[in-house]
Amino acid sequence: MSKKKSSGGTPATVALTKAGIAFTLHEYEHDPRATSYGLEAAEALGLDPARVFKTLLAGVDGRLAVGIVPVSGQLDLKALARALGASKAVLADVAAAERATGYVAGGISPVGQKRAHPTVLDATALDHPSVFVSAGRRGLDLEIASADLVAVTGATVAPISR
């Protein structure tokens, strides 16, 4: 495991650097056979899966929105819809998520996406001083203060995992 500060590399790290937000990169060897990218990251980095968050896109009343939840759980689509004042949410298909964010599945970061989307961070993130999210590619996570993640993404904080 290598830890390093970076001022560039992915749209996420560029956006954080430009915003003056501190983060630490954590690189690990991605296994192309992995099926759960978040759990792979937690295991490779020796982290509690409750501190590693995955970024999922959903269609919420006809528009895309981002849900950020621990890799140890699942996104509760009804809770996501409620948090955004919507009536229904469905997971976006992979191709739509990749087009909307500019990232590939398994490497979608909540930071530095091509377009800003309404974002909801699961409330459990605030239980930790920092959390880990994708830095924009498979095999690279970034550690960021929970409050900074809320600030940089403009996220609403709500219980959206189950």
C-alpha positions as CSV (number, residue, x, y, z in Angstrom):
1,M,0.0,0.0,0.0
2,S,1.4,3.4,-0.9
3,K,0.2,6.6,0.6
4,K,0.9,9.9,-1.0
5,K,-0.4,13.4,-1.5
6,S,-1.0,14.3,-5.1
7,S,-1.8,17.5,-7.0
8,G,-3.1,15.8,-10.1
9,G,-3.8,12.6,-11.9
10,T,-7.5,12.2,-12.1
11,P,-10.4,14.7,-12.4
12,A,-11.1,14.0,-8.7
13,T,-7.6,14.8,-7.4
14,V,-7.4,17.8,-9.7
15,A,-10.8,19.1,-8.4
16,L,-9.8,18.6,-4.7
17,T,-6.4,20.3,-5.2
18,K,-8.1,23.2,-7.0
19,A,-10.6,23.5,-4.1
20,G,-7.7,23.4,-1.6
21,I,-9.1,20.3,0.1
22,A,-6.6,17.9,1.8
23,F,-6.7,14.3,0.8
24,T,-4.4,11.3,0.8
25,L,-4.2,8.8,-2.1
26,H,-4.1,5.1,-1.4
27,E,-3.1,2.9,-4.3
28,Y,-3.6,-0.9,-4.4
29,E,-3.2,-3.6,-7.0
30,H,-6.7,-4.0,-8.7
31,D,-7.6,-7.5,-9.6
32,P,-9.5,-7.5,-12.9
33,R,-11.5,-10.5,-11.7
34,A,-12.9,-8.5,-8.8
35,T,-16.7,-8.2,-8.7
36,S,-17.0,-5.9,-5.7
37,Y,-14.6,-3.1,-6.3
38,G,-15.3,-1.4,-2.9
39,L,-14.8,-4.5,-0.9
40,E,-11.7,-5.2,-2.9
41,A,-10.4,-1.8,-1.9
42,A,-11.2,-2.3,1.8
43,E,-9.4,-5.6,1.9
44,A,-6.4,-4.5,-0.1
45,L,-6.0,-1.4,2.1
46,G,-6.7,-3.2,5.3
47,L,-9.7,-1.0,6.2
48,D,-13.0,-1.5,7.9
49,P,-15.5,-1.7,5.0
50,A,-17.7,0.8,7.0
51,R,-15.1,3.5,6.2
52,V,-14.9,2.7,2.5
53,F,-17.8,4.2,0.4
54,K,-19.0,3.4,-3.1
55,T,-20.5,5.9,-5.5
56,L,-23.7,4.9,-7.3
57,L,-25.8,6.7,-9.8
58,A,-29.6,6.5,-9.9
59,G,-32.4,7.9,-11.9
60,V,-34.5,9.9,-9.5
61,D,-37.7,11.2,-11.0
62,G,-36.1,11.3,-14.4
63,R,-32.7,13.0,-13.5
64,L,-29.5,11.4,-12.4
65,A,-28.4,11.6,-8.8
66,V,-25.5,10.3,-6.8
67,G,-25.7,8.1,-3.7
68,I,-22.6,7.5,-1.6
69,V,-22.9,4.5,0.7
70,P,-20.5,2.2,2.7
71,V,-19.3,-0.8,0.6
72,S,-20.5,-3.0,3.5
73,G,-24.1,-2.2,2.6
74,Q,-26.5,-1.3,-0.2
75,L,-28.1,1.8,-1.5
76,D,-31.7,2.1,-0.3
77,L,-33.3,3.6,-3.4
78,K,-36.5,4.6,-1.5
79,A,-34.4,6.5,1.1
80,L,-32.4,8.2,-1.7
81,A,-35.6,9.3,-3.4
82,R,-36.9,10.6,0.0
83,A,-33.7,12.5,0.7
84,L,-34.0,14.3,-2.6
85,G,-37.8,15.0,-2.2
86,A,-38.5,12.6,-5.1
87,S,-41.0,9.8,-5.5
88,K,-38.9,7.1,-7.1
89,A,-35.3,6.1,-7.7
90,V,-33.9,3.3,-9.8
91,L,-30.2,2.4,-10.3
92,A,-28.8,3.9,-13.5
93,D,-27.3,1.5,-16.0
94,V,-23.6,1.3,-16.1
95,A,-23.2,3.0,-19.5
96,A,-25.3,6.0,-18.4
97,A,-23.3,6.3,-15.2
98,E,-20.0,6.2,-17.1
99,R,-21.2,8.8,-19.6
100,A,-22.6,11.1,-16.9
101,T,-19.5,11.0,-14.7
102,G,-16.6,10.5,-17.1
103,Y,-15.4,7.6,-15.0
104,V,-15.5,3.8,-15.5
105,A,-17.6,1.6,-13.3
106,G,-15.6,0.5,-10.2
107,G,-13.7,3.8,-10.4
108,I,-16.5,6.4,-10.2
109,S,-15.5,9.1,-7.8
110,P,-18.1,11.4,-6.2
111,V,-15.7,14.2,-6.9
112,G,-14.7,15.7,-10.3
113,Q,-17.5,14.3,-12.3
114,K,-18.2,15.7,-15.8
115,R,-21.4,17.3,-14.6
116,A,-22.7,18.0,-11.1
117,H,-25.5,15.8,-9.9
118,P,-27.6,16.0,-6.8
119,T,-25.6,14.0,-4.2
120,V,-26.6,12.2,-1.0
121,L,-24.0,10.9,1.4
122,D,-25.0,8.2,3.8
123,A,-25.2,9.6,7.4
124,T,-22.8,6.9,8.7
125,A,-19.9,8.8,7.0
126,L,-20.1,11.3,9.8
127,D,-19.3,8.6,12.3
128,H,-15.7,8.7,10.9
129,P,-13.3,11.6,10.8
130,S,-12.4,10.5,7.3
131,V,-13.7,8.2,4.7
132,F,-12.3,6.5,1.6
133,V,-13.9,6.9,-1.9
134,S,-12.7,6.2,-5.4
135,A,-10.1,8.6,-6.7
136,G,-11.3,8.1,-10.2
137,R,-9.9,4.8,-11.3
138,R,-9.9,1.2,-10.2
139,G,-7.0,0.6,-7.7
140,L,-6.9,4.2,-6.4
141,D,-8.9,5.5,-3.5
142,L,-8.7,8.8,-1.7
143,E,-9.1,9.5,2.0
144,I,-10.9,12.7,2.7
145,A,-12.5,14.3,5.8
146,S,-16.2,13.5,5.9
147,A,-17.1,17.2,6.2
148,D,-14.8,18.0,3.2
149,L,-16.6,15.4,1.1
150,V,-19.9,17.0,2.0
151,A,-18.6,20.4,1.1
152,V,-16.9,19.6,-2.2
153,T,-19.9,17.5,-3.5
154,G,-22.6,19.8,-2.1
155,A,-24.1,16.6,-0.6
156,T,-27.2,16.2,1.5
157,V,-26.5,13.9,4.4
158,A,-29.2,11.3,5.1
159,P,-29.6,7.6,6.0
160,I,-29.6,6.0,2.6
161,S,-27.9,2.6,3.1
162,R,-29.3,-0.7,4.3
